[in-house]
């Protein structure tokens, strides 16, 4: 499945890029995508822990961890905003 994944705030800084486009085999939902991202990118390990309060969207619509992914979807991850 081909996905375009956008990162914001801390995640963008860790990845050192705004988005990636990649193939993800065997991924059905956001939860599984998070697991694959942590496997593929060491800088993301631990970033998706439940206590991190990250929001996510598929094709500009906020969704749940169990939301189904489809080929060609755009996924965005929004960590909590901090600063002063």
C-alpha positions in Angstrom: 0.0 0.0 0.0 1.4 3.4 -1.0 1.0 6.1 1.6 2.1 9.8 2.0 2.8 10.5 5.6 3.1 14.1 7.0 4.9 14.9 10.2 4.4 18.0 12.4 6.2 19.7 15.2 8.5 17.4 17.2 8.0 14.5 14.7 9.0 16.7 11.8 12.1 17.8 13.7 13.0 14.2 14.5 12.5 13.0 10.9 14.2 16.1 9.4 11.5 16.3 6.7 7.9 17.3 6.3 6.7 14.1 4.8 7.6 10.7 3.3 6.0 8.6 0.6 6.5 4.9 1.0 5.1 1.4 0.5 3.8 -0.3 3.6 2.9 -4.0 3.2 0.4 -5.6 5.6 -0.7 -2.3 7.2 -4.5 -2.1 7.8 -4.9 0.9 10.2 -3.2 3.8 12.0 -2.1 1.6 14.9 -0.2 -0.8 12.5 1.2 2.1 10.6 2.7 3.6 13.8 4.3 0.2 14.6 5.8 0.0 11.1 7.1 3.6 11.3 8.8 2.9 14.6 10.4 -0.2 13.0 11.6 1.6 9.9 12.8 4.9 11.5 14.8 4.6 14.7 14.2 8.3 15.5 10.5 7.6 15.9 10.8 4.8 18.4 8.7 5.6 21.5 7.0 8.6 19.9 3.7 6.9 19.5 3.3 5.7 23.0 -0.2 6.1 24.3 0.8 8.8 26.8 2.2 11.0 24.0 -1.4 12.2 23.0 -0.6 12.3 19.3 -3.5 13.1 17.0 -3.7 11.7 13.5 -5.8 12.3 10.3 -6.4 10.4 7.1 -7.0 12.6 4.1 -7.5 15.7 6.3 -10.1 14.0 8.6 -9.2 13.2 12.2 -9.6 9.5 13.0 -9.1 6.7 15.5 -6.2 4.3 15.8 -8.3 1.7 14.2 -9.3 3.7 11.2 -8.8 1.7 8.0 -6.1 2.8 5.6 -6.4 2.5 1.8 -3.8 2.7 -1.0 -3.0 6.4 -1.8 -4.1 7.8 1.5 -2.4 10.8 3.1 -1.8 10.4 6.8 -0.8 13.2 9.2 0.6 12.9 12.7 0.2 15.8 15.1 2.1 15.7 18.4 1.0 18.1 21.2 2.2 21.6 20.6 4.6 23.1 23.2 6.4 26.3 23.6 6.1 29.7 25.1 
